């Protein structure tokens, strides 16, 4: 197992700001497997990035390399984050898409309003709060109205063509990137009432809004990445800059934006907790499937009553083990052999 304290002592100038810069550099060089949303870079590239920033990282790279010259970069950045923060446990609350259109509007989720009082009660327990929000342009690719009018082309591989499509069907859109896309009613259009947070959701003095889904040609379920992993929101860097180690996720909808936000949080090495009473899904079967998927990736599901005690936790002894454990849930691609494999747990 990688010796994080020893690494920290070798890199006394390592800061969260520096980790954020390393993350951006790695993203600029990263390759992505759209099927598994994994991110990886060649080891030599990662070495160059860290050298440029004065980070001594041979043993760290040894620990993170999963096959020759392929490096699972979110694990690397999570370890850098743990080193830079001194492994101090810091909690953040991520409130996902509690917007009018998902509660009373065009894409209303059953009992969506029930999450609001639970979130309002949890909020004061957190120093760091981030509210994600769909913020779509009128010609967004997720809108059935746009695909139906062929404003966005469907791929030759799509079983359903745009002109023949129905609401809530899944098609393959050309993008770029070419991806599967569920077709939704127009929702959360920039500047509209539907895109506003629900009126009963409290405004917390320490909250930060994180808009997503602003690119016309790709949807963004996660608060971290778009659906093709082609661009990221500021959320990860903001968590890094505040030394966050543990995130609590809540909001709408379980089977889409909440689930993918939780999966990405775990993918980036954060301990990730979802609050049962503070989430609602679009459909029961897909919500159950997403919960199972999240649990398999190491995401915890807890009751809201446990939050006051949870945020008082200080023990971080398992942080490094958790970061490495997360790796086994995502496949990466061997750059040379172009074959998928599952990285072992170090």
N, C-alpha and C positions, 0 to 999 in steps of 0.2 A: 504494500500500500504506500502511496506517495506521502512523504513526510511534509505536511503543510507548514508546521512551525519552522522547520529548518529552511524551507523555501522562503518564508517570510523574512527570516533573519538574513538571508543572502540578498534580499531585495528590499532594504529598508525604505527606499523612496517610492515604493509601489503605492499608488493612491487609487481611489475609485474613479477619479477623473482620467487617470492613465488607463485603467481597465476599460473605461468607456471608449477611449480612443483606439485601443487594441481591438475591441469588439467591432467598431466601425471599419477598421482596416481589414479584419478577417471577413466581414460581410462583403466587402468590395472584391475579395478574391474567391469567395466561396462558390461551391457548386451545390446544386440542390436536386434531390430525387423527389419529384412532385408526388409520387405515389405514397411515399412515407414521410414527407416533409422533414427529412433529415438534412443537415447542413454539414459540409465537410470541406476541408482544404488539404492540399498536399503538405506533408510535414515540412518540406523545405520552405514553402511559402510561409507557414506559421512561424518557422524559425526566423525568417527574414523580418516578419512583422514585429516580433518580440525584440529582436536585436535592435531594430530601428528605435524602439522605445526604451532601450537600455535594460530590458528584463532578462535576467539569467535564468534559462528555462530548460536546460537539457533534461534533467530528471523529470520535470513536469511534462515535457513532450513525450518522454518515455512512458509515463503513466497514462497519457491520453491517446497515444497512438494505438489504433486497434488493428491495423494491418499494414505493415510496411510504411509506405509514405502517405497513408490516409489518416487524417486527424479529425476526430469528432469535435468540432470547434465549440459548440455550446458547453460541453463539459469542461473544456479548457478555460473558457471565460468564467464559468461558474467557480472554478477553483481559484482563478485570479481574484475574483470578487471576494471569496472567502478569505484569501490571504490579505487583501487590501483593507478589509473591514475588521481584521483581527478576530473574525468569527463571532462578532457580537450579534446576538439575535435581535433582529429588528423586524417588526410586523408591518404589513401594509394591507389595506382593504381595497379590493378591486370590485367596483360596482359596475356590472355589465348591462348597458343598453336599457336602462329603466326609463324608456321614452314613451311618449303618448301613443304613437302608432302601434306599439307592442302591448298596450294596455287597453286602450279604448278606440284605437284607430283602425287603419286598413289591414293590419296584420296582428290584431289583438290575440293574445294568448289567454287561454282559460285561467281564470283566477290570477292573472298577472298583477293586479293591484294588491294581492295579499303579500307580496314580497316587500312592499314599501314600509309598513310599520316595523317589520323585523329588521330591515336595514337601518332605519332611523334609530332603533334602539342600540344596534351594534356600533354605529359610527363613532360615538364619543370615546370608545375604547382604543381608537387608532390615531397615531400621530400622522400617518401617511395614508391619504385616501385618493384613489384615482377612479374617475367615472368615465367609462368608455361610452362612445356614442356613434351609431351609424350616422353618416353625414354624406348622403349620396347626391351626386349631380342628377339632373333630370333625365339624362340619357344613360343611366347606369345599366350595366350588363345583367344585373340580377332581376330587373323589372320585366315581367312577362310582356307588358305592353310594348317594350322596345324590341324584344326578340321576335314577337309576333309580327311586328312591322318590318322585320329584317334590318333594323338599324344595326344590330349585331348579328354577324353570320354564324350559323352553326357548322360544325365540322362535318366533313364527309363521313366521319366515323360515328356520327350521332344517329341513333335509331329514329329520333324524332327531329324533324326539320322545323325551323323557326315559324314559318307560316302556318304549320299544322299543329303547333304546340298548344297545350292547355295550361292553365294556371296550376302551379305546384308540381308540374312534371319536371323531370331532370333531363337536360340535354347536354351535349358537348359543344361548347362554344369555342370559336377560333381565338378569342382573346385579342392580342397575346397576353398571357400564355394560354395554350389550349387546355381547357379544364372542364370537368363536369360542373354543371351549374343548375341548381334548383331555381325554378322560375317563381318569383314572388309578386304580389301586388306592389304597386308603387308605394314606397314607404320611406320615412325619415329623409325627405328631400331637404337639401340645405336651405336654411332660413324658414322652414315651414313650422307650423304648430306641431305637427306630428313628430318632428325631430327634437322638440323640446323635452326636457326631463319632466316627468310627471309632477304635477303641482304640489302633491303631498310629500314628495321626496325632499328631505331636508337638504339645505345648502350648508355644508360644513366649512368652517373657516380655513381648514387646511386642505381642501380638496383641489384636485387638478383635473381638468377635462382632457380626454384623449379622443380625438376624432379618428374615425376609420372609415374605410369604404369610399374614399374620395376619388379613387382612380376609376375612370369610366369603364375600362376593359377587364377589370378583375374585382371580384367580391372580397370582402374581408370579414370573416366570422370572428377570428381571434383579435384580441386587443393588442397583440404583439406583431403579427404578420398578416399580409394578405394571403388569400387562399393558394396562391402559387409560390409563396415564399420568395417573391421577387422584390419586395420592399417591406420595411418594418416601420412601425410607429415609434414615437419617442418613449413609449412606456418602459422598455427594457433599460434604456440609458437612465431614465429618471429613477427607476428602482435601484440601479447601480449607484447613482450619485448620492442616494440617501442611505446606502449600506443595508438595504433590505435583504433579509435572508428568508423570511417566511411570508407567504401571501395567502390571504383569505378571499375567496371568490364567491360572488353572489350575483343575482340578477336574472335576466331573460335573454335567451331561452336555453334551457338545459341542454337540449339536443343539438344546438348550433353554437351560438356565440359564447355562452358560458362554458360549454364543454371544450371548445377549441382554445379558449383563453386559458383554461386550467391545464390542458395538455401542453400548451406552449410554455406555461410557467414551470411545469415539471421538467420539460425538455431542457430548459435553461438552468436547471439546478436548484430552483427554489423549492423549499418545502411548500407544498400546495394543499390547501384545505378548502373544501366547498361546504357551505352551510345549507343543510337540507331544507329548512323552512323558508329560506330566502332565495329559492330558485323555482321556476316554473318552465315547463317545456311546451313545444308545439304539439307533439304527438306522444302518447304514452310509450309506444313500442320503441320509437327512435330515442326517446329520453332514457329508457331503461338500457338500451344498447350503449349509449354514450356514457352513462354512469359506470357500466361494466368496463368499458374501454379506459376510462379515467382511473378506475381502481387498479386495473392491470398495469398502468403506468406509474403507480405509486401515489396517486392523489387520494387524500383522506376525505371522508364525508362525516360531518359532525353536526350536532344540534346547536342551535343558537345559544342555548343555555350554557354551553361549555366555553363560549368565547371569552368572557371576563377572565377565567382562569388560564385559558390557552395563551392569551397575549402577555401573561406574566411569566411565561416559561423563559428560563435563561440558559438551560443546558444545550450546548451546541456540539457535544462530543460526537454525535452521529452525523454531522453535516457532510464530511468528506465521504463517508460510506454511502450516504444517500445520493450524492452527486454521481458516484460511480455506478450505483445500482440503477439509476435512471437510464444509463446507456443501453442496457439490454433490451429496452422496450422499443428501440428505433433501429432500423436497418440502415446501413450505408452502402455505398457502391465502391468497389475496388476500381480506382481510376485506370489501372493498367489492364485488368482482366475484364472489367465491365460486368462483374457478377455481383449479385446481392448476397450479403451474409449478415448475420447478427453478431455484433461485437460481444465478446465475453465480458463478464464482470471481473474487473481487475482485483 
